[in-house]
Amino acid sequence: MEKFQDVRVVIFDYGNTLVFDPFEDILDRRLVKFVSSVVRKSENKVREAFIQANKEINYPYVTHFALEEPIVWRALEKLGVKPSESAFLALEIIKVYRTEYKKMLKSYKRKKEIENTLNYLRGNGKRLGVISNGRAIDLYSILEWLGIRKYFDFTISSEEAGVEKPDKRIFLKMLNFFKQKPEKCVYVGDDPLRDMPTPKKLGMKMILYKPPKRYAKTMPWRKYNVKMKEKPDLVIKNLTELKKIF
């Protein structure tokens, strides 16, 4: 497409763009059974407690995808577990959760889609980056587990930047790294509020990625049911569609 001919840099969002929200999938693997056996509550009650806790806990740079202690504490509180017991149990739960997450990423269904796309873009001379709201340990661990960190010239988490999207400063850090004019860069993201407006205002091109309905759930930190003031330059449902425009 003509409007993308001069693009030199492609920047991706991480959550629900490169990696779908794994939280409920991991609950359904081993975690619910493990917690249920420890706290002696039904699996349904455990699952609901964790889903609600994940929705309720939100603060700067929180890592929902890799799970953090405050989320587990809230879930255990809902299940009637005493704080003195939660302190150590939470660490065990996080270990189980992250082990399952690592296993999931090793056999991630979208791995070929992602690798083929990144290989193609690099082969066409594009420089690549990732900007993520969350903690550095989450971003870099998941990119390593998925085997795709090697493709990116620039990666930054909001924790490292000290600000979260849609704050323009995190995007300016990216532009400064690549030393490219905004019109030479395109941002690919799923969130209409956090991914869309700022790159457009800075003069970048914007591609809206629409994840499957199973993962496109509105949360306190991610809202899909909003009217976009800034229209994207392109809307895609599969990352391989990027191969058609570059």
Backbone bond lengths (Angstrom), bond angles and torsions (degrees), N, CA, C in turn:
res aa  C-N    CA-C-N  psi(-1)  N-CA   C-N-CA  omega(-1)  CA-C   N-CA-C  phi
1 M - - - 1.460 - - 1.525 109.54 -
2 E 1.298 115.66 138.43 1.456 121.56 -171.73 1.524 113.93 -57.81
3 K 1.324 117.75 -39.68 1.467 120.60 -175.26 1.528 113.15 -66.80
4 F 1.343 117.48 -16.53 1.461 120.98 -178.90 1.533 113.15 -103.89
5 Q 1.316 117.21 4.35 1.469 121.15 -174.47 1.526 113.17 -61.71
6 D 1.331 117.15 -33.29 1.464 120.41 -175.94 1.526 113.51 -93.96
7 V 1.312 117.81 4.59 1.466 120.81 -178.33 1.526 110.67 -67.64
8 R 1.317 115.82 130.95 1.469 121.44 179.17 1.533 111.71 -112.81
9 V 1.339 116.41 -23.54 1.468 121.45 -174.62 1.519 110.04 -129.22
10 V 1.337 116.67 131.57 1.466 122.27 176.67 1.526 107.91 -118.24
11 I 1.337 115.53 119.29 1.463 121.63 -179.05 1.523 109.35 -110.89
12 F 1.309 116.20 131.96 1.463 121.56 -178.98 1.522 111.58 -108.30
13 D 1.319 114.92 144.19 1.460 121.21 161.99 1.526 106.53 -73.70
14 Y 1.319 116.79 158.83 1.466 121.34 -178.60 1.535 111.12 -96.32
15 G 1.334 117.53 -65.46 1.455 120.97 -173.81 1.508 114.26 -71.08
16 N 1.333 115.81 125.96 1.461 124.85 -179.89 1.525 113.33 66.50
17 T 1.338 115.60 13.25 1.463 121.08 170.43 1.528 108.45 -119.96
18 L 1.335 116.32 -63.59 1.470 119.59 174.06 1.527 111.16 -82.39
19 V 1.333 115.94 -39.04 1.471 120.98 -177.90 1.527 109.20 -129.27
20 F 1.322 116.08 124.40 1.462 120.13 177.30 1.526 110.58 -71.58
21 D 1.321 115.47 149.90 1.462 121.74 179.28 1.530 109.94 -54.77
22 P 1.339 118.10 115.03 1.463 120.45 -173.12 1.523 114.18 -90.58
23 F 1.325 116.99 -4.21 1.460 120.53 -165.83 1.525 113.80 -53.79
24 E 1.330 117.14 -56.26 1.467 119.45 -176.49 1.523 111.75 -71.17
25 D 1.327 117.53 -30.97 1.466 120.10 176.78 1.528 110.70 -62.92
26 I 1.331 116.51 -40.82 1.460 120.25 -179.39 1.528 110.50 -71.21
27 L 1.315 116.64 -36.33 1.472 119.30 175.56 1.525 109.93 -56.55
28 D 1.317 115.74 -40.24 1.466 121.08 -175.63 1.521 113.16 -78.71
29 R 1.312 117.76 -7.09 1.462 119.75 178.61 1.527 109.44 -86.19
30 R 1.311 117.78 -88.32 1.457 120.70 -173.92 1.523 113.54 -117.47
31 L 1.345 116.08 -22.50 1.459 120.16 -169.16 1.520 113.62 -63.09
32 V 1.329 117.17 -47.93 1.463 120.17 -177.50 1.523 111.16 -59.35
33 K 1.316 116.94 -43.67 1.466 120.36 179.48 1.520 111.30 -63.04
34 F 1.334 115.70 -41.45 1.463 120.20 179.89 1.528 111.15 -62.16
35 V 1.321 116.71 -51.06 1.468 120.66 -178.22 1.520 110.74 -65.23
36 S 1.323 116.51 -41.08 1.465 120.84 179.49 1.524 111.89 -57.52
37 S 1.323 116.50 -41.27 1.463 120.59 -179.00 1.521 111.91 -70.27
38 V 1.334 116.93 -29.79 1.465 121.14 -177.47 1.530 111.90 -81.07
39 V 1.346 116.78 -43.96 1.473 119.87 -175.74 1.526 112.61 -94.63
40 R 1.338 116.08 -5.50 1.470 122.59 177.19 1.528 112.23 59.06
41 K 1.325 113.83 47.92 1.455 122.08 173.56 1.517 107.84 -123.72
42 S 1.338 116.51 158.67 1.460 119.62 -179.04 1.526 110.63 -64.30
43 E 1.321 115.81 154.14 1.466 120.49 179.87 1.527 111.27 -62.04
44 N 1.330 116.09 -35.74 1.471 119.43 178.43 1.524 111.53 -63.66
45 K 1.340 116.74 -41.25 1.464 120.37 179.77 1.526 110.71 -67.27
46 V 1.316 116.14 -39.53 1.461 120.40 179.18 1.524 110.22 -64.34
47 R 1.308 116.17 -46.04 1.471 120.48 -178.75 1.525 110.60 -60.34
48 E 1.327 117.24 -46.68 1.460 121.53 -178.81 1.524 111.09 -64.58
49 A 1.334 117.14 -39.79 1.462 121.11 179.60 1.519 111.27 -61.32
50 F 1.321 116.76 -41.96 1.471 120.46 -179.08 1.522 111.41 -72.10
51 I 1.316 117.71 -38.64 1.461 120.42 178.65 1.528 110.28 -63.88
52 Q 1.328 116.97 -44.13 1.460 120.57 179.43 1.525 111.45 -66.11
53 A 1.329 116.81 -42.51 1.459 120.60 179.72 1.524 110.93 -62.43
54 N 1.321 116.92 -39.82 1.462 121.24 178.83 1.525 111.65 -63.29
55 K 1.327 116.47 -34.24 1.468 120.91 177.99 1.531 111.73 -73.80
56 E 1.325 116.31 -36.30 1.464 121.15 -173.00 1.528 113.56 -79.52
57 I 1.330 116.99 -33.59 1.464 119.95 -175.91 1.516 110.01 -87.01
58 N 1.323 115.81 119.85 1.460 120.46 178.74 1.521 109.28 -154.86
59 Y 1.295 116.65 121.72 1.461 121.96 178.08 1.525 107.48 -152.18
60 P 1.337 119.04 167.88 1.469 120.35 -174.86 1.520 112.98 -53.91
61 Y 1.318 115.39 131.36 1.462 125.30 173.67 1.530 113.40 68.60
62 V 1.318 118.28 14.47 1.467 119.92 179.88 1.527 110.12 -61.90
63 T 1.332 115.18 142.08 1.452 121.44 -178.76 1.524 109.88 -103.50
64 H 1.308 117.21 94.13 1.464 121.11 -179.90 1.525 111.49 -76.36
65 F 1.322 116.37 -35.81 1.461 119.22 -175.03 1.531 112.13 -67.25
66 A 1.341 117.40 -39.30 1.459 120.89 -177.58 1.526 112.15 -99.58
67 L 1.332 117.10 -1.41 1.465 124.13 175.85 1.528 111.99 71.73
68 E 1.332 115.73 139.82 1.455 122.30 177.16 1.518 110.37 -131.26
69 E 1.331 115.28 160.26 1.462 120.77 -175.15 1.534 114.52 -55.74
70 P 1.326 120.44 -45.40 1.471 119.06 -179.25 1.531 113.94 -56.39
71 I 1.331 116.81 -34.05 1.467 119.67 177.73 1.523 110.03 -66.87
72 V 1.324 115.84 -42.72 1.468 120.29 179.32 1.522 110.39 -66.77
73 W 1.338 116.77 -42.80 1.470 119.72 178.66 1.527 111.19 -57.30
74 R 1.344 116.24 -43.85 1.468 119.72 -179.46 1.531 110.63 -63.30
75 A 1.334 116.31 -42.38 1.467 120.30 179.38 1.530 111.09 -63.06
76 L 1.335 116.52 -44.25 1.468 119.98 -179.97 1.524 111.61 -66.49
77 E 1.318 115.76 -34.90 1.471 119.97 175.94 1.527 110.22 -60.80
78 K 1.336 115.71 -42.89 1.465 120.25 178.61 1.531 111.36 -63.87
79 L 1.331 116.11 -27.27 1.464 121.41 -179.32 1.528 112.48 -90.39
80 G 1.334 115.92 3.69 1.464 119.87 175.38 1.513 115.40 82.99
81 V 1.328 117.45 17.58 1.463 121.31 179.61 1.533 108.93 -83.34
82 K 1.334 117.06 134.99 1.456 122.21 -179.43 1.533 110.47 -68.24
83 P 1.355 116.93 145.68 1.466 120.55 178.94 1.526 112.92 -55.14
84 S 1.333 117.53 -37.19 1.472 120.77 -179.04 1.525 111.65 -63.92
85 E 1.334 116.54 -28.07 1.461 121.04 178.11 1.531 111.26 -86.64
86 S 1.321 115.79 -31.68 1.466 120.47 -177.42 1.517 112.35 -65.94
87 A 1.340 117.03 -31.29 1.461 121.62 -174.11 1.529 112.14 -54.15
88 F 1.336 116.84 -43.30 1.456 120.38 -178.82 1.527 112.43 -94.77
89 L 1.324 116.12 -32.37 1.462 120.03 -179.75 1.528 110.83 -63.81
90 A 1.328 116.21 -36.52 1.468 120.26 -179.33 1.525 111.43 -58.14
91 L 1.323 116.26 -39.80 1.468 120.02 -179.45 1.527 111.39 -65.91
92 E 1.322 117.03 -37.80 1.466 121.11 177.48 1.519 110.39 -64.87
93 I 1.334 115.55 -42.29 1.465 120.73 -178.52 1.522 110.51 -64.57
94 I 1.329 116.84 -43.40 1.464 120.60 179.83 1.527 110.51 -63.46
95 K 1.318 116.56 -38.18 1.467 120.21 178.02 1.521 110.97 -61.53
96 V 1.344 116.79 -44.76 1.466 120.97 178.19 1.525 110.01 -63.13
97 Y 1.323 116.04 -45.85 1.465 121.48 -178.58 1.529 110.77 -58.72
98 R 1.334 117.41 -50.13 1.468 120.47 -175.29 1.522 111.94 -70.64
99 T 1.329 116.77 -30.00 1.467 119.66 174.83 1.524 109.98 -64.45
100 E 1.330 116.43 -42.42 1.469 120.66 177.95 1.527 110.81 -66.96
101 Y 1.329 116.48 -36.61 1.464 121.21 178.65 1.524 110.26 -62.73
102 K 1.326 116.01 -44.44 1.459 120.47 179.42 1.531 110.75 -61.88
103 K 1.323 116.83 -43.09 1.464 121.18 177.91 1.523 110.58 -61.51
104 M 1.320 116.26 -42.69 1.460 121.67 -178.88 1.520 111.02 -61.09
105 L 1.328 116.57 -42.96 1.458 120.60 -177.84 1.524 112.49 -70.76
106 K 1.325 116.84 -30.28 1.466 120.62 178.30 1.531 111.17 -62.00
107 S 1.350 115.45 -30.71 1.468 120.06 -179.96 1.536 111.00 -118.19
108 Y 1.320 116.06 31.66 1.463 122.07 -175.14 1.531 110.92 -60.14
109 K 1.312 116.76 127.91 1.468 121.74 -175.55 1.523 113.36 -62.03
110 R 1.326 116.77 -28.31 1.462 120.33 -176.78 1.532 112.66 -92.49
111 K 1.306 117.50 5.03 1.464 120.34 -173.42 1.526 111.98 -57.40
112 K 1.339 117.82 -45.27 1.466 120.71 179.65 1.521 111.15 -64.55
113 E 1.341 116.14 -41.90 1.472 120.92 178.59 1.525 110.32 -57.67
114 I 1.338 116.08 -44.90 1.458 121.10 -177.80 1.525 110.91 -70.09
115 E 1.322 116.96 -49.43 1.470 120.58 -177.69 1.523 111.88 -62.90
116 N 1.328 117.70 -43.07 1.469 120.97 178.98 1.529 111.67 -60.65
117 T 1.338 115.02 -40.91 1.464 120.06 -179.86 1.518 111.25 -67.64
118 L 1.337 116.99 -47.16 1.467 120.82 -178.78 1.527 110.79 -65.30
119 N 1.329 116.94 -39.68 1.465 120.99 176.90 1.523 111.25 -60.68
120 Y 1.323 114.90 -43.66 1.463 120.43 -179.40 1.531 110.57 -62.84
121 L 1.335 116.30 -46.78 1.461 120.48 -177.87 1.528 111.07 -63.65
122 R 1.335 116.59 -43.50 1.459 119.74 177.90 1.535 110.63 -64.03
123 G 1.323 115.85 -39.48 1.456 120.19 178.61 1.512 112.77 -63.93
124 N 1.323 116.52 -26.16 1.465 121.50 178.55 1.528 112.13 -92.63
125 G 1.326 115.54 13.89 1.459 119.77 173.69 1.513 115.71 83.53
126 K 1.323 118.05 10.75 1.466 120.55 179.19 1.527 110.18 -82.12
127 R 1.310 115.87 141.21 1.460 120.99 171.60 1.525 107.68 -94.28
128 L 1.326 117.13 144.14 1.460 121.04 -170.04 1.524 112.10 -123.25
129 G 1.329 115.19 150.85 1.455 120.42 177.83 1.517 111.79 -151.20
130 V 1.335 115.15 169.94 1.471 122.23 177.94 1.528 108.53 -136.92
131 I 1.328 116.13 134.36 1.466 122.13 171.46 1.523 107.30 -122.16
132 S 1.338 116.32 127.64 1.465 119.61 -176.49 1.521 111.67 -134.03
133 N 1.316 116.63 136.79 1.459 120.87 167.87 1.526 107.81 -79.78
134 G 1.318 116.89 120.06 1.457 120.36 -178.90 1.508 110.96 148.00
135 R 1.316 116.03 -166.20 1.460 121.29 -177.80 1.525 111.24 -92.05
136 A 1.335 114.42 152.50 1.461 120.36 -179.46 1.525 111.33 -61.91
137 I 1.331 117.31 -40.61 1.465 120.93 -177.39 1.523 111.34 -60.82
138 D 1.321 116.30 -33.90 1.466 121.06 178.09 1.521 109.90 -69.86
139 L 1.320 116.47 -53.50 1.462 121.32 -175.79 1.524 111.94 -58.42
140 Y 1.328 117.08 -51.36 1.455 119.75 -173.81 1.522 112.52 -73.24
141 S 1.335 117.47 -35.40 1.470 119.78 177.48 1.516 110.95 -62.99
142 I 1.334 116.43 -45.41 1.465 120.08 -175.95 1.531 110.70 -68.58
143 L 1.326 117.76 -40.30 1.469 119.80 177.64 1.532 110.75 -62.90
144 E 1.337 116.42 -36.54 1.464 120.82 177.42 1.526 110.71 -69.11
145 W 1.337 117.04 -47.39 1.468 121.14 -179.21 1.520 111.10 -61.58
146 L 1.315 115.54 -34.34 1.462 119.95 -179.93 1.530 111.42 -80.99
147 G 1.330 116.35 -14.56 1.459 121.15 177.54 1.510 115.01 77.88
148 I 1.357 117.64 26.74 1.460 119.42 -175.57 1.531 113.74 -121.60
149 R 1.312 117.72 1.48 1.472 118.68 -177.65 1.527 111.48 -60.27
150 K 1.327 116.59 -31.34 1.471 122.19 -176.86 1.529 113.15 -60.78
151 Y 1.326 117.13 -20.41 1.464 120.11 -176.64 1.535 112.99 -80.06
152 F 1.320 117.03 -17.06 1.463 119.92 -169.65 1.526 113.13 -101.80
153 D 1.329 114.68 131.49 1.458 121.27 176.35 1.528 110.85 -80.19
154 F 1.330 115.81 -28.53 1.468 121.46 -172.81 1.520 109.24 -139.73
155 T 1.331 116.70 126.92 1.461 121.10 174.44 1.515 107.83 -138.25
156 I 1.322 116.07 137.09 1.459 119.30 178.90 1.530 110.16 -150.46
157 S 1.322 115.66 138.69 1.465 121.84 175.01 1.525 108.11 -101.40
158 S 1.328 116.26 159.52 1.460 119.81 178.22 1.525 110.99 -64.88
159 E 1.342 116.62 -29.08 1.461 120.10 177.01 1.528 110.05 -61.59
160 E 1.319 117.10 -43.45 1.473 121.09 179.07 1.524 111.25 -68.01
161 A 1.336 116.23 -38.82 1.465 120.82 -177.14 1.527 112.16 -75.14
162 G 1.341 116.29 -25.67 1.456 120.50 -177.18 1.514 113.30 82.16
163 V 1.324 116.95 4.33 1.470 122.55 176.62 1.523 108.28 -144.55
164 E 1.320 116.41 156.66 1.460 121.19 179.69 1.526 110.74 -109.44
165 K 1.314 115.15 150.96 1.465 118.87 169.05 1.527 107.94 -58.24
166 P 1.331 118.99 139.25 1.476 128.54 15.91 1.531 115.50 -93.96
167 D 1.331 119.01 16.69 1.458 121.21 177.99 1.536 109.64 -54.41
168 K 1.322 115.75 128.24 1.471 119.78 -174.15 1.527 113.08 -66.01
169 R 1.353 116.81 -20.59 1.464 119.06 -175.70 1.526 113.02 -64.11
170 I 1.317 117.23 -32.06 1.470 119.08 179.64 1.536 110.61 -71.41
171 F 1.331 115.99 -32.94 1.464 120.01 176.61 1.532 111.06 -73.81
172 L 1.330 116.05 -35.79 1.465 119.84 178.73 1.528 111.48 -66.32
173 K 1.329 116.76 -31.70 1.467 120.13 175.47 1.534 109.99 -61.89
174 M 1.309 114.81 -39.73 1.456 119.83 178.89 1.534 110.64 -66.54
175 L 1.331 117.07 -46.92 1.463 120.64 179.74 1.522 111.16 -61.34
176 N 1.327 116.28 -38.60 1.461 120.65 179.32 1.527 111.22 -65.72
177 F 1.342 116.72 -38.42 1.460 120.33 179.59 1.530 111.18 -63.10
178 F 1.327 116.24 -46.63 1.459 120.14 -176.03 1.529 112.97 -81.73
179 K 1.347 115.78 -15.15 1.459 120.63 179.98 1.541 111.01 53.13
180 Q 1.326 114.00 47.02 1.464 121.11 179.42 1.530 109.70 -122.16
181 K 1.312 116.17 148.95 1.462 120.00 173.42 1.524 108.55 -67.51
182 P 1.337 118.38 147.37 1.469 121.30 -177.94 1.520 113.84 -53.06
183 E 1.337 117.09 -37.86 1.467 120.27 -177.13 1.533 112.61 -68.34
184 K 1.323 116.45 -11.79 1.467 120.94 176.88 1.534 112.02 -91.93
185 C 1.336 115.95 1.45 1.464 120.67 -175.84 1.530 111.06 -120.73
186 V 1.321 115.70 148.81 1.458 120.81 175.69 1.522 108.72 -130.00
187 Y 1.324 115.64 141.57 1.468 120.80 178.68 1.523 108.67 -113.07
188 V 1.342 115.95 133.67 1.462 122.23 -179.70 1.517 108.29 -114.78
189 G 1.327 117.25 115.44 1.459 120.36 -178.00 1.515 112.49 -153.08
190 D 1.327 115.81 166.10 1.467 120.80 -174.06 1.516 114.41 -103.31
191 D 1.336 117.55 -19.55 1.465 121.15 -170.39 1.531 110.94 -91.89
192 P 1.346 117.90 116.82 1.465 120.79 -178.28 1.524 113.89 -61.23
193 L 1.337 117.91 -27.60 1.463 120.97 -177.46 1.527 112.89 -95.22
194 R 1.327 117.60 -42.21 1.462 120.18 -174.35 1.528 113.33 -91.16
195 D 1.326 116.59 -26.21 1.463 119.92 -177.71 1.522 114.00 -100.47
196 M 1.309 117.22 -29.98 1.462 120.07 -168.98 1.528 116.57 -82.77
197 P 1.343 119.55 -60.75 1.470 119.81 -165.35 1.525 114.99 -63.64
198 T 1.337 117.79 -44.87 1.465 119.73 -171.65 1.521 113.35 -64.35
199 P 1.339 120.29 -49.37 1.465 118.71 177.35 1.528 112.67 -55.94
200 K 1.346 116.27 -39.19 1.468 119.60 179.58 1.526 111.21 -64.69
201 K 1.332 116.54 -41.54 1.460 120.48 -179.70 1.526 111.33 -66.01
202 L 1.319 115.69 -30.57 1.464 120.00 179.55 1.525 112.35 -79.95
203 G 1.339 115.82 -8.88 1.460 120.03 178.71 1.508 114.75 100.36
204 M 1.346 116.49 4.73 1.460 119.92 178.12 1.521 110.47 -80.15
205 K 1.308 116.57 162.07 1.456 121.21 171.39 1.529 107.60 -85.02
206 M 1.332 115.77 154.02 1.462 119.64 -173.64 1.521 110.52 -134.40
207 I 1.329 115.73 127.21 1.463 121.73 175.56 1.518 108.65 -114.91
208 L 1.316 116.13 122.35 1.458 121.22 179.49 1.527 109.39 -90.44
209 Y 1.322 116.03 121.80 1.466 121.70 176.60 1.525 108.60 -97.38
210 K 1.324 116.27 129.07 1.465 120.51 -179.03 1.529 109.78 -106.71
211 P 1.342 117.49 107.41 1.470 120.14 -179.76 1.525 111.06 -72.18
212 P 1.337 117.95 162.88 1.469 120.87 177.09 1.533 111.24 -58.40
213 K 1.325 116.73 154.98 1.469 121.93 -175.98 1.524 112.36 -56.17
214 R 1.328 116.69 -34.54 1.472 120.12 -178.94 1.528 111.48 -56.82
215 Y 1.327 116.63 -32.02 1.457 120.53 -176.37 1.528 112.62 -105.51
216 A 1.311 117.05 -12.97 1.467 120.87 -177.35 1.523 110.72 -85.51
217 K 1.321 115.63 59.91 1.460 121.85 -179.71 1.522 109.63 -101.72
218 T 1.333 115.88 132.25 1.452 120.62 178.65 1.526 109.74 -71.94
219 M 1.326 115.78 130.51 1.459 123.11 178.38 1.527 107.87 -129.90
220 P 1.347 118.26 170.40 1.473 119.22 178.96 1.522 113.29 -56.18
221 W 1.324 117.25 -30.66 1.474 121.60 -177.75 1.525 112.52 -101.14
222 R 1.329 118.02 2.61 1.468 120.69 -175.89 1.524 108.43 -153.06
223 K 1.321 116.74 114.43 1.472 120.37 -174.57 1.531 110.19 -122.11
224 Y 1.321 114.45 121.37 1.466 119.89 178.69 1.531 112.38 -101.18
225 N 1.317 116.35 -24.62 1.467 120.04 -174.55 1.531 111.07 -88.57
226 V 1.319 116.48 54.03 1.460 121.29 179.85 1.525 109.19 -128.59
227 K 1.320 114.72 154.12 1.456 120.18 177.29 1.519 108.84 -87.17
228 M 1.317 116.81 125.12 1.463 121.11 -177.23 1.526 111.20 -82.93
229 K 1.340 115.64 128.11 1.460 120.72 176.68 1.521 110.72 -78.09
230 E 1.323 115.27 -35.03 1.458 120.92 179.66 1.529 109.25 -102.89
231 K 1.306 117.38 124.55 1.458 120.40 179.62 1.529 110.22 -82.27
232 P 1.332 117.16 138.63 1.467 119.39 177.51 1.524 110.51 -71.15
233 D 1.304 115.78 158.25 1.465 120.78 176.07 1.525 110.73 -75.03
234 L 1.337 115.26 -23.49 1.455 120.69 -179.12 1.527 108.93 -160.22
235 V 1.327 116.36 147.50 1.470 121.76 175.21 1.525 107.39 -119.30
236 I 1.335 117.07 130.13 1.467 120.90 179.84 1.530 110.20 -129.73
237 K 1.334 115.83 158.71 1.466 121.72 177.44 1.522 111.98 -120.37
238 N 1.324 115.78 -3.97 1.457 121.36 178.93 1.529 107.59 -146.54
239 L 1.334 116.61 135.52 1.463 119.24 -176.60 1.521 112.37 -63.69
240 T 1.327 118.18 -26.31 1.459 120.18 179.75 1.538 112.15 -63.98
241 E 1.331 117.12 -16.69 1.466 120.51 176.58 1.527 111.08 -63.53
242 L 1.336 116.71 -21.81 1.460 120.26 178.39 1.528 110.89 -64.21
243 K 1.323 116.86 -26.38 1.470 120.96 -179.30 1.531 111.32 -67.08
244 K 1.324 117.19 -19.87 1.460 120.77 -178.40 1.529 112.75 -82.05
245 I 1.328 116.07 -16.73 1.480 117.94 -173.67 1.521 113.11 -111.08
246 F 1.348 117.92 -10.04 1.472 119.86 179.77 1.530 110.10 -116.46
